[in-house]
């Protein structure tokens, strides 16, 4: 049950019309790290949560995220208000108005299709999708995802702050950015209120696989640090030591029925390649300058290396 309070959580003061900036700010309205995605992520987690403390936390923050959606949407609407009026009344010279709408971002679509109101899209006009909600229904997994989501949102707000000189917008975005920090702290506390919070889930890791670090990218640039040289890890440089990791031979096998085996054999025979063949192909027939060598040994040449 919701009752809407018409006062914003933070006062929006926009200095002047700027449809392009409005378009860029939509990243935090309908983008993957935006306020709607956050609200839906935490609402769905809260509704499915059995722990009363986490349930209260998630529903509190989810509801606040909706208030942040209202703040960012109000900024977008104010940035578009002048252009919306000019468009509605046709009171601006064509060339001047065209320039104002097509200076960057997706501002022309926002003005013409949505009339200057905030659309549920990101800054490129891509519609919001529930695919942004990455809930898994396991608290230690979801809380870590929430912490990451809040930190990503903070970075987006930082970047948005850096592209505007409007002091009122900077203030409002600074408020929203700082609330991301506060939410991250709350989620961190909730995560560590779960005594055994790592690894996620119930099943324990398999001992012989849990503590090895496999140095699979070798050569110049190899580094040593706590991520691979801590006493908690056994660093493996010789990949043959761990290939395969189990006691098998590393070959994929499957048990087939007699009918499946016969069908697989027929299919393999029918589609077998002839390693002795070297027939003329379409690439040979259409080859021109730059094609390199073709069947028969003729060299059509390639670009000179500068």
C-alpha angles and dihedrals in degrees: 000000000000135000116192120224109208093215114091120237086238126023114251115218115175118186101204145348113284115163093179093056089046089057092051092049090058086080087081094042103052104000129110093263095036133116097264092053090049093048093049092045093054096039093054091045091048094049091053096042119109098187107091094213096051091042091056092045094050095047091046093053094040090056092047090051088059088055088052089050086056092051096050091042090052091052090052092049092049092048089053098040098093093045090046091055093046091049093048094049098035088227100141130081110261098238094045093048092046090054092050092054100042101043091109148309119038095305097127091057091047092052099044101034102032101027094236096303119126110273124208092249137102122251091280094053096256108149119247113260135195086231085084088070106087101180116153100182095241112110101217090048095045095045091054089049089050091051090052092046092053092049091049091050091051091055092050090051090050090055093047091050089054094056099056134064094191104119094205092053091045090054094050093045090047089055092050092046091051092050087059087060092050092049091049090054091051092050090048090053091048091050094052091044083074102082098210100034100149129100101025118242133021106282118090121232120257106260101227092051100042102075107036125104112203113209095212097156106064136174135052109004097039108150136193122215144132089289091068110008101049116117086250090071136063104209114217116202098164103070091196087071091067103030105129101015092208130055095268129097096254094250122130113235137173133190110239131189118245091259092048091049092052092048092048090051093051091048092049092050092047094051099036116134123229109232090194095059123101106165128170111266138193089266088058095046094048098037117136137165111324096028094109120213119353135188111301092037099270112147114217091186133237137231117295115252109239 
